[in-house]
Amino acid sequence: MFFFTKKDQKELESLLVCAFCNTKISFNIIENNDFQAFLQKACPSFQIPLCHTLSGNLLDKKYKDLKK
């Protein structure tokens, strides 16, 4: 089984935020059991962020990075 580094995890979280924002998908879909099952099957080592983490800390970080 392949395991992600912390850097990999952060990169995937950043890509996830971009995907949600660019497609205007609601952040609460991350808590949907079917969506989580898909992510876990596709990427078992990925730690799925909570909705408030995705729409809070991760979104804020992405915004700050884009402003630079």
VEXFI-727926 format. One record per residue: residue in one letter; chain; x, y, z of N, C-alpha, C, O in turn; residue number from 1. Coordinates in steps of 0.02 Angstrom, whole numbers, plus 50000, padded with zeros to 5 digits. Layout:
<rs>
(r "a","A",(X,Y,Z),(X,Y,Z),(X,Y,Z),(X,Y,Z),NUM),
...
</rs>
This chain:
<rs>
(r "m","A",(50043,49941,50000),(50000,50000,50000),(50045,50062,50000),(50096,50064,50034),1),
(r "f","A",(50025,50111,49963),(50062,50174,49957),(50039,50222,50012),(49979,50230,50023),2),
(r "f","A",(50086,50254,50045),(50070,50303,50096),(50094,50371,50075),(50148,50378,50046),3),
(r "f","A",(50054,50422,50089),(50071,50491,50072),(50115,50522,50125),(50109,50508,50185),4),
(r "t","A",(50159,50566,50103),(50195,50608,50150),(50149,50665,50170),(50096,50674,50141),5),
(r "k","A",(50170,50703,50220),(50130,50762,50240),(50125,50811,50182),(50074,50844,50172),6),
(r "k","A",(50180,50817,50143),(50180,50861,50085),(50128,50838,50033),(50091,50879,50005),7),
(r "d","A",(50124,50772,50021),(50074,50745,49975),(50004,50760,50000),(49961,50780,49961),8),
(r "q","A",(49992,50750,50064),(49926,50762,50094),(49906,50835,50083),(49850,50849,50063),9),
(r "k","A",(49952,50881,50097),(49938,50952,50089),(49925,50970,50016),(49881,51010,50002),10),
(r "e","A",(49962,50940,49971),(49952,50953,49900),(49883,50928,49877),(49848,50962,49840),11),
(r "l","A",(49864,50869,49900),(49798,50842,49883),(49742,50884,49912),(49691,50896,49880),12),
(r "e","A",(49752,50908,49974),(49701,50952,50004),(49694,51016,49964),(49638,51040,49954),13),
(r "s","A",(49750,51044,49941),(49748,51105,49901),(49712,51093,49835),(49671,51134,49814),14),
(r "l","A",(49726,51037,49803),(49692,51020,49741),(49617,51009,49752),(49576,51026,49710),15),
(r "l","A",(49600,50979,49809),(49530,50968,49826),(49493,51034,49834),(49437,51042,49810),16),
(r "v","A",(49524,51082,49869),(49494,51148,49878),(49483,51180,49809),(49430,51208,49796),17),
(r "c","A",(49533,51177,49766),(49527,51205,49699),(49470,51172,49660),(49430,51207,49627),18),
(r "a","A",(49465,51106,49664),(49412,51071,49629),(49343,51093,49654),(49298,51104,49614),19),
(r "f","A",(49336,51099,49719),(49272,51121,49747),(49255,51192,49725),(49199,51206,49705),20),
(r "c","A",(49304,51237,49729),(49292,51307,49712),(49279,51316,49637),(49233,51352,49618),21),
(r "n","A",(49320,51285,49596),(49313,51294,49524),(49250,51263,49494),(49227,51285,49441),22),
(r "t","A",(49223,51214,49528),(49161,51183,49504),(49099,51205,49542),(49043,51186,49526),23),
(r "k","A",(49111,51247,49593),(49057,51273,49636),(49018,51218,49671),(48958,51224,49682),24),
(r "i","A",(49054,51163,49688),(49023,51109,49726),(49021,51131,49799),(49069,51160,49825),25),
(r "s","A",(48966,51117,49833),(48960,51134,49903),(49011,51095,49945),(49022,51035,49934),26),
(r "f","A",(49042,51129,49992),(49093,51097,50034),(49063,51040,50076),(49100,50995,50096),27),
(r "n","A",(48999,51043,50090),(48971,50990,50133),(48966,50922,50099),(48952,50872,50132),28),
(r "i","A",(48978,50919,50033),(48978,50854,49999),(49034,50810,50026),(49031,50748,50020),29),
(r "i","A",(49085,50841,50056),(49141,50802,50084),(49117,50756,50140),(49150,50707,50156),30),
(r "e","A",(49059,50771,50170),(49032,50729,50224),(48984,50676,50199),(48958,50637,50239),31),
(r "n","A",(48972,50674,50134),(48928,50624,50104),(48962,50556,50106),(49019,50549,50084),32),
(r "n","A",(48927,50506,50132),(48956,50439,50139),(48979,50409,50073),(49031,50376,50070),33),
(r "d","A",(48940,50419,50020),(48959,50391,49955),(49022,50425,49928),(49065,50392,49899),34),
(r "f","A",(49027,50491,49937),(49086,50528,49914),(49147,50506,49953),(49201,50497,49925),35),
(r "q","A",(49139,50498,50019),(49195,50475,50060),(49216,50404,50041),(49276,50389,50039),36),
(r "a","A",(49168,50361,50026),(49184,50292,50006),(49224,50293,49940),(49271,50255,49932),37),
(r "f","A",(49204,50337,49894),(49241,50343,49831),(49313,50366,49844),(49360,50336,49817),38),
(r "l","A",(49321,50418,49884),(49388,50444,49898),(49432,50391,49932),(49490,50383,49915),39),
(r "q","A",(49403,50354,49979),(49441,50304,50016),(49461,50246,49970),(49515,50218,49978),40),
(r "k","A",(49417,50228,49924),(49434,50174,49877),(49487,50197,49827),(49534,50160,49812),41),
(r "a","A",(49480,50258,49802),(49527,50285,49753),(49595,50300,49784),(49647,50290,49753),42),
(r "c","A",(49594,50325,49845),(49655,50348,49879),(49653,50329,49953),(49640,50372,49995),43),
(r "p","A",(49664,50266,49970),(49656,50244,50040),(49698,50282,50090),(49678,50288,50148),44),
(r "s","A",(49756,50308,50071),(49800,50343,50118),(49781,50415,50129),(49807,50447,50175),45),
(r "f","A",(49738,50442,50087),(49717,50512,50093),(49672,50520,50154),(49622,50485,50161),46),
(r "q","A",(49690,50567,50197),(49649,50582,50255),(49598,50635,50235),(49617,50692,50223),47),
(r "i","A",(49535,50616,50230),(49483,50661,50207),(49471,50716,50259),(49457,50701,50317),48),
(r "p","A",(49477,50779,50239),(49467,50833,50286),(49393,50841,50304),(49349,50824,50265),49),
(r "l","A",(49381,50867,50363),(49312,50883,50383),(49287,50942,50343),(49327,50981,50316),50),
(r "c","A",(49223,50950,50338),(49192,51005,50301),(49217,51072,50326),(49236,51115,50286),51),
(r "h","A",(49217,51082,50392),(49237,51148,50418),(49311,51161,50408),(49333,51218,50405),52),
(r "t","A",(49351,51108,50403),(49423,51116,50388),(49431,51136,50314),(49470,51180,50298),53),
(r "l","A",(49395,51102,50271),(49398,51116,50199),(49376,51187,50184),(49409,51223,50146),54),
(r "s","A",(49320,51207,50213),(49292,51274,50199),(49322,51328,50243),(49306,51387,50234),55),
(r "g","A",(49364,51310,50290),(49394,51358,50335),(49468,51364,50323),(49490,51402,50279),56),
(r "n","A",(49507,51326,50362),(49580,51331,50359),(49609,51319,50289),(49651,51358,50266),57),
(r "l","A",(49586,51267,50255),(49615,51251,50190),(49596,51303,50137),(49638,51321,50095),58),
(r "l","A",(49535,51326,50139),(49514,51379,50092),(49551,51444,50106),(49573,51478,50060),59),
(r "d","A",(49557,51461,50169),(49595,51522,50188),(49667,51518,50164),(49694,51567,50138),60),
(r "k","A",(49699,51460,50173),(49768,51452,50152),(49774,51459,50076),(49820,51492,50052),61),
(r "k","A",(49728,51429,50040),(49730,51432,49967),(49721,51505,49944),(49755,51527,49898),62),
(r "y","A",(49676,51541,49976),(49664,51611,49959),(49728,51652,49971),(49747,51693,49929),63),
(r "k","A",(49760,51642,50028),(49822,51678,50043),(49877,51661,49993),(49915,51705,49972),64),
(r "d","A",(49882,51598,49974),(49932,51577,49925),(49920,51610,49857),(49967,51629,49823),65),
(r "l","A",(49856,51616,49838),(49839,51646,49773),(49852,51721,49773),(49868,51750,49721),66),
(r "k","A",(49846,51753,49831),(49858,51825,49836),(49932,51842,49828),(49949,51898,49807),67),
(r "k","A",(49976,51794,49843),(50048,51807,49840),(50072,51817,49770),(50132,51828,49759),68),
</rs>
